[in-house]
Amino acid sequence: MSKSMLAGIIGVTGFLFYVAAVIILADHVLGTHWVFEFVYFALAGIVWVWPAKALIIWGAK
């Protein structure tokens, strides 16, 4: 199995687990103050970028 294919499988699987975790944690965030909700969803929407970037760089080498 090539490195790029492995990176793709790890990326898709990791992203699915990340989305599941964000959704589960969102159940605890919803209903709180709107500022807290905004910060949570803004961070949840951005945080995945750095691990994905590292995985893409690793897979491309």
N, C-alpha and C positions, 0 to 999 in steps of 0.2 A: 504494500500500500504506500502510495507516495505521500510525502510530507504535506503537500497542499490538500490532498483528499482527507487526510487525517485532521488537518486544521479545520476543514469545512465541517466534518462530522462533529468535532469538538465544539465548534462555534455554534452550530444549529442546536445541538443538545444543551449546551450551556445557556444559550439565549432562551430556550424553552423553560429551563429551570429558573432562570432569572425572572422571566415574565410571571411564572407561577408564584414565586416568592413575593414579587411586587403586588400581585393581586391579593394574596393572602394577607399581607401587611396592610393593604389598602382598606380591608374590612375594619381594621382598628383605627384607621385615620379618618374615614368618612364619618361625618357628624361632628367633628371637632371644629375649631375655629377655621374660617376660610383661609387665613394666612398660613396656618400649619398645613392644610391640605395643598395649597399652592406650592409651598416649598417642597413638600414630599413628592408631589407628582413632577415638579420641575427637575428635582434631583434624580428621581427614578427614571426619567426620560433621558437623562444625560449620562449618568454614571456608567452605563454599559459600554460607552464608546471607548474608554481607555483599555479595558481588557480585550475588546474586539480588535483594537488597533495593534496591540502587542501580539495577538494571535495571528493577525494577517501578516505582520512583519516576520514572525517566526515561520509561518507557512510559506512565505515567498523566498526565504533563503535557501 
